């Protein structure tokens, strides 16, 4: 019997990069969104507690399905097993949502 696939989803949200694991991912009926269902977190019986994973558990507690804007998705991988969910704080302008608005300074003539 084949096991259910697990997907690692990396997305950008409010100056943080989130890494979460889920069982189901598909394009939403809401235009421009990806639906993520059945988020998978590590076992609570571990002796070491990762604060970023605990923060994600509390943020997504009770969430059946979440909708992520397509332009916020950095990467989706199908993996053999789930890992630890993480939040990485982005410092500087190393990660930017795509497409970003094009700003032109006032008075510039193109």
Backbone torsions as a table, in degrees:
resi	resn	phi	psi	omega
1	UNK	NA	128.8	-178.7
2	UNK	-75.5	137.8	178.2
3	UNK	-80.4	158.6	179.1
4	UNK	-67.8	139.8	177.0
5	UNK	-69.8	152.7	176.0
6	UNK	-120.8	135.5	-178.5
7	UNK	-115.5	137.1	173.2
8	UNK	-100.3	122.1	-178.7
9	UNK	-114.5	125.7	177.6
10	UNK	-114.0	122.6	-179.5
11	UNK	-142.0	159.2	-177.2
12	UNK	-99.0	131.9	-179.8
13	UNK	-149.1	111.6	174.3
14	UNK	49.0	61.7	178.5
15	UNK	62.3	22.9	173.6
16	UNK	-131.1	150.3	172.8
17	UNK	-108.4	121.7	-178.8
18	UNK	-100.2	137.8	170.9
19	UNK	-118.8	114.7	179.3
20	UNK	-127.7	159.3	178.1
21	UNK	-117.4	139.7	-177.4
22	UNK	-145.1	159.1	178.8
23	UNK	-89.8	-30.2	-176.9
24	UNK	-133.5	131.3	177.5
25	UNK	-139.7	132.7	175.7
26	UNK	-159.0	165.7	179.4
27	UNK	-70.4	133.8	-175.4
28	UNK	-81.0	159.6	170.5
29	UNK	-71.9	-21.2	172.8
30	UNK	-76.1	115.9	-174.3
31	UNK	-57.2	129.3	175.7
32	UNK	88.4	9.8	-178.6
33	UNK	-122.7	151.6	172.6
34	UNK	-108.4	131.7	177.5
35	UNK	-92.8	134.2	177.2
36	UNK	-123.2	123.6	-179.9
37	UNK	-122.0	156.1	176.9
38	UNK	54.6	65.1	175.4
39	UNK	-62.3	140.9	-176.6
40	UNK	-115.3	125.8	177.7
41	UNK	-118.1	161.7	178.5
42	UNK	-66.0	169.1	-179.8
43	UNK	-69.2	142.6	178.2
44	UNK	-78.5	-8.4	-177.0
45	UNK	-83.7	1.0	-179.7
46	UNK	-68.9	146.4	178.7
47	UNK	-74.2	-38.9	179.0
48	UNK	-90.0	134.1	-178.5
49	UNK	-112.4	125.7	177.4
50	UNK	-89.0	118.2	-176.7
51	UNK	-61.2	-35.9	-179.5
52	UNK	-69.4	-35.5	177.4
53	UNK	-69.4	-38.4	177.1
54	UNK	-63.9	-38.2	177.6
55	UNK	-63.3	-41.7	177.6
56	UNK	-66.0	-39.5	178.5
57	UNK	-60.3	-43.5	-179.8
58	UNK	-71.8	-35.4	179.4
59	UNK	-66.7	-38.4	-177.9
60	UNK	-100.8	14.3	178.8
61	UNK	-64.1	126.1	179.8
62	UNK	81.1	2.4	180.0
63	UNK	-84.7	121.1	178.5
64	UNK	-82.5	-41.4	-176.3
65	UNK	-148.2	140.2	176.3
66	UNK	-123.8	149.3	-179.4
67	UNK	-114.1	121.8	-179.1
68	UNK	-112.9	129.9	176.9
69	UNK	-60.0	137.7	-177.8
70	UNK	-56.5	-38.5	-177.0
71	UNK	-71.6	-10.4	176.8
72	UNK	-90.9	-14.3	-178.9
73	UNK	-71.9	128.0	175.1
74	UNK	-92.8	-42.3	-174.8
75	UNK	-166.3	147.8	173.0
76	UNK	-130.7	124.4	179.2
77	UNK	-123.3	140.4	169.1
78	UNK	-89.5	122.5	-175.6
79	UNK	-117.8	164.1	-178.6
80	UNK	-76.8	-32.7	177.8
81	UNK	-152.0	158.5	-178.0
82	UNK	-74.3	156.8	176.7
83	UNK	-123.9	-163.2	179.3
84	UNK	-80.6	131.8	175.5
85	UNK	-74.3	145.7	-174.2
86	UNK	-140.4	156.9	169.1
87	UNK	-125.1	125.9	176.7
88	UNK	-113.0	127.3	175.8
89	UNK	-79.5	134.2	-179.6
90	UNK	-95.0	124.6	178.4
91	UNK	-109.7	130.6	-178.2
92	UNK	82.4	-157.6	-177.6
93	UNK	-109.8	41.8	-177.1
94	UNK	-78.2	-27.1	178.1
95	UNK	-124.6	130.8	-179.6
96	UNK	-135.5	141.0	176.0
97	UNK	-66.0	148.2	178.8
98	UNK	-117.4	136.4	-6.3
99	UNK	-81.1	143.8	178.4
100	UNK	-94.6	148.5	180.0
101	UNK	-66.5	144.7	179.0
102	UNK	-93.5	117.4	-179.6
103	UNK	-106.5	132.5	175.8
104	UNK	-117.1	135.1	179.4
105	UNK	-61.8	147.3	177.8
106	UNK	-62.8	140.0	178.6
107	UNK	89.1	-7.1	178.3
108	UNK	-80.6	140.1	-178.4
109	UNK	-115.8	113.7	179.7
110	UNK	-105.6	NA	NA
